[in-house]
């Protein structure tokens, strides 16, 4: 029928997957897609099965670290011991988020450019696991070690000036607007200065009239308020202020009747306005018109090259990320979750906790094949770090072996493929449609790379209170015996 899948399906699921989740998936596959049979397995166990084909022992301790979480799975005689599995809710995603937070705090100017996808790329290409985290941090304190080991990452940036794309007409219009604003600003400043000077001159003339009228006491009192010593000093100030007022009035009249000209190619500089009343800067601004033709339309307009504005700093260097201790701090969270505030045990503590749940003989068997798989185990130095942690927790002169999957990311798929080809014509591990209809969607047939099937056990109903005391006590004894 159209839309049906007429071939078997091999599907991966989480370690200790709840029965309800498997029931929903089986219902979808059998009811909607009409698959003939389906098999469920754990991705890390498929990877272990794929590498076990190369004469590896059938028992071992699988450490699977992926994007969202990390699992430690003990495998005894080819079967998963589900009771002693442990999970750490940390993986590559949390490491990338932590690295993003570190670099955004270090480079707040590039907050938007430090994206999560870019951090994942940095993790894959630049990070590594320190064999001794504290000792490695001490090495980074040395400037020479820092210079030799720091990685520089160039962020994308544009060195193209925005002004170079503006049309010549727009540039000319902007210059004219700037000149008009400067002229208006100068006129306002000149009028304000004229008003202040006129008020001060009126006050000085009033003090001079007191001297002429013979009111000496009020005259001397006014001189003290003006911070002047004599009538000669007062007369000198009056003369200077009168001259300044006349000059300012002339300039105001000239600015009102001045002809506004177009600026073809001139970039006026912002005048330095002297708060003490200096008019030299105002004259410099208005003198721009003297160097421009009066009738600009009669002359052919020649487009002159715009001078490139050199930035005060190197844009390329400004958009660089320097990766120092961040290279080891981000992946370290799987060993020290407290770095990001997580109240969990790291890989080493969890591995020791799992091993201590077995006898010494079983521990010796498990540590002979500590198997690392998953994309988050591809950091350089991870295998050496696991070996160091095992050396510290295992008895003196005891042996152990640590193996890394041949392809930590793809071995789960390869293992599922090899298992499907090998068991295609067998009934072991496959759930048929008949099994689904008889035993429910949560049913699971176990195999070497699957979870352990624990069927649902419904509790028996308690005896009713209305029953006879003897029967109730008898039922209670039966229940206690069952317990």
ABEGO torsion letter per residue (X at the ends): XBGBBABBBBBBBBBGBBAAAAAAAAAAAAAAAGBABBBBBBAAAAAAAAAAABGBBABEBBBBBBAABBBBBBBBGGBBBAAABBBBBBBAAAAAAAAAAAAAAABAAAAAABBAAAAAAAAAAABBBBABAAAAAAAAABAAAAAAABBBBBBBBBABBAAAABBAAAAAAAAAAAAAAAAAAAAAAAAAAAAAAAAAAAAAAAAAAAAAAGBAAAAAAAAAAAGBABAAAAAAAAAAAAAAAAAAAAAAAAAAABBBBBBABBBBBBBBBBAAGBAAAAAAAAAAAAABBABAAABBBBBBBBBBBBBABBAAAAABBBBBAAAAAAAAAAABAAAAGBBBBBAAAAAAAAAAABBAAAAAAAAABBBBBEAAAABBGAAAAAAAAAAAABBBGBBBBBBBBABAAAAAAAAAAAAAAAAAABABGBBBAAAAAAAEAABBBBBAABBBBBBBBBBBBBBBAABBAAAAAAAAAAAAAAX
